[in-house]
């Protein structure tokens, strides 16, 4: 668990939508137990990514059918990312069944991307067992709550990596649900936790650990030997200098330069970053 910063309190939506019946397409069974050639496996059983194909944390197969949770701005960016992944492959890796959101996302914007709003996040519980999920919501605490429910319902989450991202192929570990956007760089001996968001143009240096449900917004620069606790939100263009520890639930303001360790739950901003009053 992490310290729940007030900035993470924005809900997915205030009104739960009435759920309709699950379509027959969502109930379609998949072929079970088939290994996916997109995975590369070493002698110790660890899965490492082919740099030109989507990552997999499942040693049996890539989750090919999924829903995107969240139909706002970042959720739609995730839909575009999935389309880019599929376009880079000989055969599509993922089939998006639709969007789940407790609010009412703009149907016209979703229609531009060829998907529709299926219903509330509770619908995830009732879909066919093979349908996985990714969370396109920037608020860290909201992602944590949704993911805890998804795990309770025994759902799986694929890792999504944009084809233009540069990732160390032998020593980078991406936990389920991690999303790495276009033109990001993740170098060597790095671990990203569950449902971490690495937004476009972000860099993460060597020997760094990023906890569960962290959001690194566009153009963030994380130097080497950094530890970022769970539920941290780092604003656009912020820089974290080498060998820094950022505690759980911290909010780092846009453009900040973090030059010293930050205790859990604080909000810091400025150059150098300093704690802001509560």
N, C-alpha and C positions, 0 to 999 in steps of 0.2 A: 504494500500500500504506500501511497505517497501523501505528502501534505497537500491538501486541496486548496489551492490559491483562489481567492475570489474571482480573479480574471478568468478562471476556468468554469465558472458557474453557468454560463449561457446554455440554456437547454437546447435539445434538438428541436423541440417544438412544444407548445403549451397545450395543444389539443390533439388527443389521439384520434386518428381517423378510423372510421368504421371499416373493418376488414371484410373484403369480399372473399368468395371461395378461391382456393388455390387452383390455378389453371392446370389443365392436363399437361401442358408443356413443362411447367415447373415440376410436375410429378413424374416426368419421364425418367426411368431408371438409366443408370450408366453402366458401362462395362466395368466390372470390378477386378482388382488384382492385376492390372496390366501395367507393367513398368513403362515409364515414359522415356523415350530416347533423349529428351531434352536434358535429363539429369546426367551429370558426370559423377561417378562414384570411385573413390579411392579404396585401397585395400582395407582400411579401418572402418568402412561403411559410411563415412561422412560424405555428405553431398556438397560438392562445390559447383559453382555456376560456370556454364559456358558464357563468356562475356558477351556473346551476341544473342543470347536467349534469356528468357525470364528465369529468375531464381526459383528454386523449389526447396521448401523445408520438409517435404513429405517424401520419404524414401520409396513409396509405392508409385505415386503418380501425381502429376500436377492437377490441382483443382481446376477443372475446365469450365464448370458452370458456377456463376457467382452472382451475388447482388452487391450493389454499392449502397452503403448506408450513408445517407446525407445527400440531398439534392441541391445544395447551395453552391457557392462559387468553387470551393475546393473539390466538392463531390463531382462537379462537372469537369474539373481539371483531371480528376482520376479517370473519368470516362474517356477523355481524350488520350490519356496516357495508355490505357488498355488498348485503345484502337491503334496507337503507334506501335505497341508491342506486337500486336497481331499482324500489322502490316509489314513488320520486319522479318517475319517468319514465313517459311514455305506453307505452313498450315496454321490457322489461328490457334493460339494457346488457350484463350479464354472466351467464353460465351456469356455476355452480360444479360441476365434475365430481366433486370429492371432496377429501380431505385426504391429503397425503403426510407421513409422519413416521417416523423411524427407530426411535422408541419405540412404545409401544402406548397411544395416547390413549383416554380413556374413551369407549367406544362409545355409552353412553346419553346422555352430554352432546352428542356429535356428532349422534345421532339426533334430539335435540330441535331441532336446526337443519336437519334434513333432509338431512344428508350422511353419508358413511361414510368410514372409513379405507381407502384404496386400497392402501397399501404404503409402502415406504421411499422416500426422496428419489431413489434411483437410478432409480426407475420413470419419472421425468420424461424421461429420455433416450429412452424407448421409446414415448412417447405420440405421437399424431398431431401433425404439425408445427405445426398452428395453435393447439395448446393452450398457453396462456401460464401464468405463475405469479406469485404474490405470496408474500412470506415473512412469516408471522406469528410471528416469533421475536424476542424482545427483545434477545438477546445479539448485540452488534455483529459480533464476529469470526465467529460462526456464520453470520450472514446473508451476510457477505462470501464465505465459502467456498462456500456454496450458490449464490450469484449467479455466482461465477466459473465454477462447473460449468454452470449454466444457460446462460451465454453461450457456453461451449464447445459445448454441445449446440444452439446457435442458437435458444434459446427467447426469447420476448419477455415483458415485464412491463408491464402497464397501470399507470397512476396511479389511485389510489383517493382520492376526496375526499368526505367526508360532506356531505350536502345542507345541514347547518347551519353548516358552516365558512365563514368570510368570507375571501376571497382577492382580492388585487389582480388584476383581470382582464387588464391589459395589460402588466404588468411583472414578473410572477412566473413563474419557470421551475422546473418540477418534473421531475426526471429519472425515467427508468423505475423502476417499483416503489415510488415514494414513496407513503406512506399518511398521509393527514391525517384525523384523527378528529373527532368531533362537537365543536362549539362552540369550535373553534380559530380563531385569527386570524393571517393572514399578509398583511402590509400592501402594501408597494410596493418594487420593485427588489430582489427577493429570489430567491436560487437555492438549491434543495434538491437534494442529490446523489442517487445511486442508492439505492433502498431505505431512505430516511430514514423514521423513524417519528415522527410528530407526534401525541402522545397527546391525549386529551380536555382541552379547556380551556387549551391552550398558546397563547401569543402570541409572534410573531416580528416584531420591528420592522424599519423601513426599512433598505435598503442592507446587508442581512446575507447572508452566504454560509454555508451549512451543508453540510459535506462528506459523502461517501458513507458509508452504514451508520451514521449517527448515530441515537441514540435519545433523544428528548425525552419524558420521562414526563409524567404528568398535571400540569397547573397550572404548568408551567415558564414563566418569563417571560424572553424574550431581547430586550434593548433594541436600538436602532438601531446600525448600523455595526459589528456584531459579526462576527467570523470564527471559525467552529467547524470544526476539522479533522476528518478522516475517523475513524470509529470511536469517537467520543466518546459517553459515556453520561451523561446529566444526570438526577439523581434528582428525585423528586416535589417540586414546589413551589420548586425552586431558581430563583435570579434571576441573570442575567448582565447587568451594567451596560453602558452604551454604550461603543463603541469598544474593546472587549476582544477579544483573540485567545486562543482556547483551542486548544492544540496537539493533534495527533493522539493518539488512544488515551487521552485523559484521562477519569477518572471523577470526576464532581462529585456530592457527597453530597446527599441529600434536604435541602431547606430551606436550602442554602448560598447565600450572596450573594457572587458573584465580582466583585471590585472591581479586580483587576489581571490582567495577562496570565498564563496558565498554560502552562508548558513542556510538550512532549509527554510522555505516559506517566505523568504524576503523578496522584495521588489527592488531591483537596482537599475540605474540608468546613468547616462553621462559618460564623459571621458576624463579621468578613469571612472568606471562604474561605481556609484555609491548608493547606499541604501536610501530609499525614499520613505518618508513617514507613512505610517499606516492610514 
